[in-house]
């Protein structure tokens, strides 16, 4: 029996099971730990899996998998599954795997930065600590000035990000984050403090096979920093594969992938470009998140990261052919716009008629419903929905995007 194991098949990684099943594979699902919060685990489509289990002990999990035989491959669907997927792949001696030696460097943002710096790549100046008194000496030694960034070591979706303009703001961030639990319900015993890079943040979504890398999509973020120092996503714009900085980003990002020994599968790489060039913000050894609609990507690019990743594992000869025939041009412009609330409250009404009537409107995904309590947005996990705009005519899409960027949330959301 051909079978595979998907660890934490949530968000975009939740698309794997159906696609691998279509290739003739039975799929097992492994939840990486029992503490993952319900808002993540409720996404699981159990009916798509032969069996689902929760990881506690390595030997126990190994034996559970082994009763089906030796898996063809084990891969993570989201960040929380990276370490155990790497470890199990190593224990089974699988061919298509990433080195378990650097698994932590692919999850812990501090180790990530240290690892690429040792490889001779530019990295963000940083320190990890549980002691606020360590910050001033580090800033002086590293020649870092205000503002600085404080954030958890292993979280995601911008959760916990705090841009601190002074020491008082750092104290507030430490008070709020230290010993709290991150997005994946893991305790923050230490925090990451980094220099603040002023530039434009790009996303490079990659797929690797046998240590060779290709780019599936490029994106650019439109973010704002609110008065509390949180980084809020306004939109994500998808870019053609031959846009002006593609060569610059490819050279840097492929070197990052090599430094972190990502030889197989997808990666979601966030890179800032400033006056000195590219520098890594962070990388996830998994597909791009937000449960990205691969059909919309196909309409714009002719392919998607998830589909290409499936070929790496299930049909490598087809991946080789697909990789050399990727289109460089966008067939349609594509933008994701994030809907969010500017206050706490109970949702009385969600009004989407005007949004749905936009000429470039393609799809809306609502993450909340009438009667739900919602919070003032601080990160991607607080958004109430995503609007997808897609059209062949760029000017038309730009007009719709401007409308969405400028409307008050009261235009689509009534809160009491």
C-alpha angles and dihedrals in degrees: 000000000000109000142157138194122231115198115208096350094193134132110005089348087067088076093066099081096059093045095048090045088055087056091055100263127134110222130216120194123216123189106212096221140356093242099069107125122253095244087066101038095046088072092070115116098211094182090069093062133076089220138348127213142169122236118237108143127018096228092048093050092045091054092047091055094041093060085073092047129248111335119233090225143344120211139170122245094196141010096273091061098053100092099046093042090054092045095049092045088054093047091052091045093232120181098219101061144109120245112274088209091080100033092117090050088059091055110027108072094208095051088043092059094043091051096053091044090056087054090059097257125133112261136178115266108251151158132196119212147143091213119083090201089069093068103074095050090047093049090051095046095044093041092236120158132196134319106054131179122239119191144142119279098234110018129112146205091051090293111162095007109150125180105205120200095187145002093275090059090049089053090052092049092049091048091051101040110029110095090004121117122257130224091284092048093254119140118250103229091164135018134220119236118191141174112260114248117208110208144082118305118222133186121219113191110198140183122204135196125179089347094305115121136206132180116237098181142358123208138177123214126224105205137166131200111227126213091270092056096253119144110234123194113224098174147338117223120200116223134204116263090243098051117142099271099040096107093046092049095043094055093049098039095047088052089051090051090051092047091052091043095238100163102154137040136002131331132189108211125189115198132177120214115203134157090293096051134253125348129177118253094179143311134220120203091217138067122299109276139234090077090275114214105244092197091062089049089052090053091054104033106015090240143043135222093242094051092048090048091053089054091053090061104028105030110015094170090057090048091056090053093045092048094059093045101051115135116242095202129075112241089197133013112249131194133171115211121196120221116209143164125245093208144030120262151102117296110242097172141001113206116194104154095103092046093049089050095060111116093235095042111129108160145347126207115196118204094185137044139202110293095029121125110234132189132223102271117262100156144356093286090064097057117115095211151337126242118203117208117191131167143140091234110074095194092055092050091047090056091052091046091052089052092052093045092053105040119101115242088243086073090072104015133058113193131182 
